Amino acid sequence: MQINEELRHRIGLALNEATLLGVELDKEKNLVACSFALVAMDKDGNVPEDNRLLFIFKPVGRFVASLRNGHWDDKNAEVEKIEPENILEIIQSFKGLSIYGWDFINCGDKDFGTWKDRLSFDYSTGDNIGLTNTIDLFQEGGNRHIDLRIWFDDFEILTPKYEPVDLEEFLENGKRGWDAVYANNDKMSNFGIIPATSENEQKLKTAINNLTGEQQPKNWWTKLKDKFKS
């Protein structure tokens, strides 16, 4: 599957702020499965009761991870060696954190280059397949961080009942979900995402001031808004 620039960005939008629930490697079937809980709204304007989806990346040519006891940018953080078969246990130990940003698919080696020489494992099939695309994922909790990169040729999407999900449906549900977030749709309140609008800025500042009795630094909201920039 050739993922062009438009599709790459649409997938990134649909995955933004998704909760990473699990990652598993199946060597026998040569695939990596990743489960997410996603920001989404269906074509009828409803938020799915179960917003989990399973992504099957296959065939996989290479799969690497870097588990470090430190902040993501700590170049001296200790690297933990782990077995790729134990990746689910490691991911679940982070207790379901969001992945944020818009760059997950075929995002180049700029960020990868900062941790590719600090690997916890490096799984490769040794065949010249499964190297067409990449997806980069991460989790960061406290003083602990893990980066993942999966090389793959194709992927499919399944519901928790293993029913196939059309790619276009997934993309459109994600776009509708984010459109609803930015429109302050009450149906999206359970996601806990605050769109960076002037109204919400003032509400948040007022709430914080009421709690702390202090004015926040001027750049506090600016840093928060940067998280939501496309």
ABEGO torsion letter per residue (X at the ends): XBBBAAAAAAAAAAABGBBBABBBBBAAAGBBBBBBBBBBBBAAGBBBABABBBBBBOBBABBBBBBBBEBAABAABBBBBBBAAAAAAAAAAAGGBBBBEABABGAEAAAAAAAAABBABBBBAGBABGAABBBBBBBBBEABBBBBBBBBABBBBBBAAGBBBBAAAAAAAAAAAAAAAAAGBAAAAAAGBBBBBAAAAAAAAAAAAAAAGBBBBAAAAAAAAAAABX
